[in-house]
Amino acid sequence: MNFTLTPRQQAVRKEFEDFFREEMTKAPPVAGGENIYDNDDAWAFHCDIARKLGQRGWLSLPWPKQYGGQEAPIIEQLLFNEVRSYYRAPGVDVQGIGMLAPTLLVSGNENQKQQHLPPLARGETTWCQGWSEPNAGSDLASLTTKAVRRGEDYIINGQKTWTSGAHRAHWCFMLARTDPNQPRHRGLSFFLLDMKTPGISLRPLKGMDGSHMFNEMFFDDVRVPASNLVGEENRGWYVSLMTMNFERSSVGAMSEARRVVEELVQFCKESMFDGRPLSEDRLVRNLLGQITIEIDVGKALSYRVAALQEKGQENALEAAIAASAAKLYGSELGQRLAYTGCRVMGLYGQVKGGSRWAPLRGYFESAYQQCLGMNIAAGTSEIQRNVIAVRGLDLPREPAPAKN
Ligand SMILES: Cc1cc2nc3c(=O)[nH]c(=O)nc-3n(C[C@H](O)[C@H](O)[C@H](O)COP(=O)(O)OP(=O)(O)OC[C@H]3O[C@@H](n4cnc5c(N)ncnc54)[C@H](O)[C@@H]3O)c2cc1C
């Protein structure tokens, strides 16, 4: 793989950098990641950046022009993701832009594309993902929320959980069971749901740090038009598999990690311990060197996913396995990075953002608490290993029972 950028790509990258460098000088103390859902100032900043990105056409770089896209090469999308993540900038609706839009481009009908893609491209709409249920997470195909056809509508009843950002979202893409008599994954359908529809209610699920990012979502006779079904009835599982691959293939995480390490290195150069800078401590240098290597490995894994996705359907299986590997490695690396930061900073690493004693605006305090969830979101590490074992290595789905 050739990592050198062409002059045009360098120019595009610089444009992204100039934009985010300038905009992030106006950021409130808590600005990025899932924190945007919790904090009103962070949410307002996210929406403002989203609209500015929409005006520049940067939310829809590779999409076809008729849906508000730019038809830019996928590498420009990759560069955008990297630069935005490096600056830890909000402005991109991860569920809507990152997951739903590519799914609709492949599986949506013309009306659905025309209705939903242009507002997403302008940064006007926010989506949430209604998949997990109290008894259906890793084993998503066991979900029980029902959708029953009544004339031109479906009537939905049931419950979702862990729905990130549902309290900020305009729309939800969700899975519901349309045929309880079919084998589990064959009876599911994929719907688009306006969050203002009567019968939807939300209950906040607070994180261990007190933040409100997740929700429980309840459906009580919620009427959704049949025209909001994506793909065919009872074929929603196959639509959702595609969405999952987009969810697992994000390339920005390594770029954010690189920035964090740069800031940590700066902290070590400026902070004294036992009369000398931390950067002269052998253990600290070792930790920083190790994590830097791991970030480079993660970057190569992410680039591989993008390269395979660009080749299209013929590489779909390889891309799916690579996406699982990149997601698994990236989320576990996020955990090691959070531990490294807290270890290097000692007690200062535990001070919350907003305090004058918090280095890096409290990044590691927050990252330490949130990184565990990253190993669970979008499929746990065990599930990613299973995907690699079964689909990548052709190992049996379940281990054979032990013989006596
Ligand atoms: C930060 C975050 C954001 C999220 N956002 C959303 C969202 O917006 N929308 C949404 O629908 N969901 C969301 N989720 C939910 C997430 O998809 C589920 O939590 C996840 O799929 C795991 O399901 P579960 O919590 O039910 O755990 P379980 O599936 O009950 O798993 C429990 C444990 O058992 C292990 N396990 C389960 N099955 C196997 C197996 N076959 N082999 C080996 N080990 C196994 C798991 O790895 C895990 O360690 C989010 C979760 C997090 C943490």
The ligand as an ORCA input file, in Angstrom:
! r2SCAN-3c Opt
* xyz 0 1
  C     -21.034      2.731     24.382
  C     -22.168      1.888     23.882
  C     -23.041      2.399     22.946
  C     -24.109      1.620     22.474
  N     -25.001      2.195     21.593
  C     -26.032      1.433     21.123
  C     -26.992      2.014     20.233
  O     -26.931      3.215     19.902
  N     -27.986      1.243     19.765
  C     -28.103     -0.092     20.096
  O     -29.002     -0.753     19.599
  N     -27.228     -0.659     20.986
  C     -26.204      0.069     21.513
  N     -25.326     -0.482     22.419
  C     -25.546     -1.847     22.880
  C     -24.537     -2.843     22.346
  O     -24.741     -3.103     20.982
  C     -24.678     -4.129     23.197
  O     -24.369     -3.763     24.531
  C     -23.742     -5.198     22.715
  O     -24.173     -5.719     21.486
  C     -23.628     -6.361     23.746
  O     -24.895     -6.813     24.105
  P     -25.300     -6.973     25.643
  O     -24.984     -5.710     26.354
  O     -26.690     -7.466     25.676
  O     -24.320     -8.084     26.232
  P     -24.449     -9.664     26.035
  O     -24.736     -9.976     24.611
  O     -25.409    -10.183     27.048
  O     -22.986    -10.145     26.363
  C     -22.512    -10.316     27.711
  C     -21.113    -10.909     27.654
  O     -21.151    -12.212     27.032
  C     -20.259    -12.283     25.929
  N     -20.842    -13.089     24.865
  C     -22.113    -13.037     24.386
  N     -22.277    -13.922     23.381
  C     -21.090    -14.550     23.210
  C     -20.627    -15.558     22.313
  N     -21.426    -16.108     21.394
  N     -19.338    -15.956     22.414
  C     -18.498    -15.401     23.334
  N     -18.890    -14.440     24.231
  C     -20.167    -14.019     24.158
  C     -20.109    -10.843     25.463
  O     -18.899    -10.640     24.767
  C     -20.152    -10.081     26.783
  O     -18.881    -10.083     27.375
  C     -24.275      0.280     22.929
  C     -23.398     -0.226     23.885
  C     -22.370      0.558     24.375
  C     -21.474     -0.012     25.425
*
